[in-house]
Amino acid sequence: MQKNLKENCLESLQQCVDIAFKRNNQPENNSAYCPKSKESIYADFEFMINNPNSLVVGLFSNDVLLGVLGCFTNPDNNWVDCIGPFFANDWDQDNAKAMFAFAKSKLTKAVQFNFYFDARNKNLHQLMDALSAKRKDNEYVLMLEKCDYKPQQLMQNIVMYSDKFENDVIKLHDATHIGLYVTGKDIVNSVGKDREVFCALDENGLFVGYGVLKRYDNTGHMTAEIFAVAKAARGNGYGWALLNTVVDCALNKHNANTIDLVVDKLNTHASNLYYSCGFKLVVENSSYFN
């Protein structure tokens, strides 16, 4: 059976979505960069197909789609987040490697390819070994349901973001979260669109940290996306106050049913903070780069 690889086949978009939707909702085939709903998967794949810096790779046999790999490129650092690969039938290690090699040959400006997937996905673990990819710390996805949240009395001064904090947020974010998928400028530019930002001020009214709430329309779910506190101000409860402010905004102001966040598995200090607020472990993800 002759197989061939094609890029950005718009006419096969719905088939790509169907395969990704089926496989991504199985823990043993999950790719954590891929959304769960068909609508969101369609929007992401359509964007990648129409974006000259991103790519969707299709594996075909006699015009029948057998597999798909999505590659989203962050224009700020040329890092590529890989969605999949997914196969219509059984996992195919050789063709998974071929699809990745094809993507690398097309995305010549890429600095790094990232894979992020459910730790139970043995196939992608094997692919990472075959690609000699480097492993990062595993990450926990934690979730808090509205019924489990207990509002806290806050002693710190937390205020809504305003333009006067723009440079402070950008500087702290880019120094704390080097190489993250979103930059400080991205965050401040998205305030009022799909993000809300809260700022922590010390007793002198000086900026010492921020927390970000990521909103998703019509889902009943939101994300406590990013937090940072200046080194000199850590250990004074600002992180706790920012977390509770973000959570309270999601569950009470926006009436979300659930809110989630991601934390490094080895960051037990942060994990214990989140657990004390009512968050519970949902899934453990593995992270690699090539």
Secondary structure, DSSP 8 states (H G I E B T S, - for coil): ---EEEE--GGGHHHHHHHHHHHHTSGGG--TTS-SSHHHHHHHHHHHHH-TT-EEEEEEETTEEEEEEEEEEETTTTEEEEEEEEESSS--HHHHHHHHHHHHHH-TT-SEEEEEEETT-HHHHHHHHHTT-EE---EEEEEEEGGG-------SEEEE--GGGHHHHHHHHHHHSTT-SS-HHHHHHHBTTTEEEEEEE-TTS-EEEEEEEEE-TTSSEEEEEEEEE-GGGTTSSHHHHHHHHHHHIIIIIS--SEEEEEEETT-HHHHHHHHHTT-EEEEEEEEEE-
